[in-house]
Amino acid sequence: MKATRTFFLFIIAFVLLSFKAYANNVTFEAGDNSTATKLCIAAGSNNLHATQKYIKSLSWQQTGMYQKTNSVLAEVSCNKINLIEFTAQYDADKTYNFLNDKAMNKYKLTDDQMKIIDIAKVNDLPQVIVVTSR
């Protein structure tokens, strides 16, 4: 009985970890050397520390993280989509939650809007995404 329970826990853990590995099968390459593009890559890669660093760098004249984040959200888009939508598209949960929490309502995504489906994720091949900002 205990061996069966352990086996099922192992299978559940394996399945959950394989879904996470599948979701992160994306490599971002910078289309230019701008700080905004570096922000897009950090956010899409789910690197919260670097995302916060680039937000501060791009909005040094603003005070407070809410103001800094909203200033950047108003100015930066990644591959022609909103920064929050970009993080949602690539399953960057840490940066998505951070940005969506700090964003004004006009930038936030609701659960109803979170139906972004990346058709390219259907195959198991690694993707290389060239990222540029505006």
C-alpha positions as CSV (number, residue, x, y, z in Angstrom):
1,M,0.0,0.0,0.0
2,K,2.8,2.4,0.9
3,A,4.7,1.6,-2.2
4,T,1.7,2.3,-4.4
5,R,1.2,5.7,-2.7
6,T,4.9,6.5,-3.2
7,F,4.7,5.5,-6.8
8,F,1.7,7.7,-7.5
9,L,3.4,10.7,-5.8
10,F,6.5,10.1,-7.9
11,I,4.4,10.0,-11.1
12,I,2.6,13.2,-10.1
13,A,5.9,15.0,-9.4
14,F,7.4,13.8,-12.7
15,V,4.4,15.1,-14.7
16,L,4.4,18.5,-12.9
17,L,8.1,18.9,-13.5
18,S,7.9,17.9,-17.2
19,F,5.1,20.5,-17.8
20,K,7.4,23.2,-16.3
21,A,10.3,22.1,-18.4
22,Y,8.1,22.1,-21.5
23,A,6.9,25.6,-20.8
24,N,10.4,27.0,-20.6
25,N,11.6,25.5,-23.9
26,V,12.1,29.1,-25.3
27,T,15.4,31.0,-25.8
28,F,15.2,34.8,-26.3
29,E,17.8,36.6,-28.4
30,A,18.1,40.4,-28.4
31,G,17.2,42.1,-31.7
32,D,19.1,45.2,-30.5
33,N,21.1,46.3,-27.5
34,S,18.6,48.7,-25.8
35,T,17.7,48.5,-22.2
36,A,14.0,48.1,-23.1
37,T,14.9,44.9,-25.1
38,K,16.9,43.6,-22.2
39,L,13.8,44.2,-20.0
40,C,11.7,42.2,-22.5
41,I,14.1,39.3,-22.4
42,A,14.4,39.4,-18.6
43,A,10.6,39.5,-18.2
44,G,10.0,36.8,-20.8
45,S,12.7,34.6,-19.2
46,N,10.9,34.9,-15.8
47,N,14.0,36.7,-14.3
48,L,12.3,38.9,-11.6
49,H,15.5,40.4,-10.3
50,A,16.7,41.6,-13.7
51,T,13.2,42.8,-14.6
52,Q,13.1,45.0,-11.6
53,K,16.6,46.3,-12.3
54,Y,15.7,47.3,-15.9
55,I,12.4,48.9,-14.8
56,K,14.4,51.0,-12.3
57,S,16.9,51.9,-15.0
58,L,14.3,52.9,-17.6
59,S,12.3,55.0,-15.1
60,W,14.9,56.6,-12.9
61,Q,13.0,59.8,-12.7
62,Q,9.9,58.2,-11.1
63,T,9.6,57.4,-7.4
64,G,8.2,54.2,-6.1
65,M,8.0,50.8,-7.8
66,Y,4.3,51.4,-8.8
67,Q,5.1,54.6,-10.6
68,K,8.2,53.1,-12.2
69,T,6.4,50.0,-13.4
70,N,3.5,52.0,-14.9
71,S,5.8,54.4,-16.6
72,V,7.6,51.5,-18.3
73,L,4.3,49.7,-19.1
74,A,3.2,52.9,-20.9
75,E,6.4,53.1,-22.9
76,V,7.7,49.6,-23.6
77,S,6.2,46.9,-25.8
78,C,7.9,43.6,-26.6
79,N,7.6,42.3,-30.2
80,K,4.7,44.7,-30.6
81,I,2.7,43.5,-27.6
82,N,2.2,44.8,-24.1
83,L,4.9,43.7,-21.6
84,I,2.4,42.0,-19.3
85,E,0.9,40.0,-22.3
86,F,4.4,39.1,-23.3
87,T,5.2,37.6,-20.0
88,A,1.8,35.7,-20.0
89,Q,2.5,34.4,-23.5
90,Y,5.8,32.8,-22.4
91,D,4.5,31.5,-19.0
92,A,6.8,33.8,-17.0
93,D,4.7,33.5,-13.9
94,K,7.0,35.5,-11.5
95,T,7.4,38.5,-13.7
96,Y,3.8,38.3,-14.9
97,N,2.5,38.4,-11.3
98,F,4.9,41.2,-10.3
99,L,4.0,43.4,-13.3
100,N,0.2,42.7,-13.2
101,D,0.2,43.4,-9.4
102,K,1.9,46.8,-9.9
103,A,0.1,47.8,-13.0
104,M,-2.8,50.3,-13.2
105,N,-6.1,48.8,-14.3
106,K,-5.6,49.8,-18.0
107,Y,-2.5,47.6,-18.2
108,K,-3.6,44.7,-16.1
109,L,-4.8,41.4,-17.6
110,T,-7.8,39.7,-16.0
111,D,-8.3,36.0,-15.8
112,D,-10.6,36.2,-18.8
113,Q,-7.9,37.8,-20.9
114,M,-5.3,35.2,-19.9
115,K,-6.3,32.9,-22.8
116,I,-3.1,33.5,-24.8
117,I,-2.2,30.3,-26.6
118,D,1.1,30.0,-28.3
119,I,0.5,27.6,-31.3
120,A,4.3,27.1,-31.7
121,K,4.4,25.4,-28.2
122,V,2.4,22.4,-29.7
123,N,5.7,20.9,-31.0
124,D,8.4,19.9,-28.6
125,L,11.2,21.7,-30.4
126,P,13.1,24.5,-28.7
127,Q,12.1,28.0,-29.9
128,V,14.4,30.9,-30.4
129,I,12.5,34.2,-30.1
130,V,14.2,37.4,-31.4
131,V,13.0,40.2,-29.1
132,T,12.9,43.9,-29.9
133,S,11.2,46.7,-28.1
134,R,9.7,49.9,-29.4
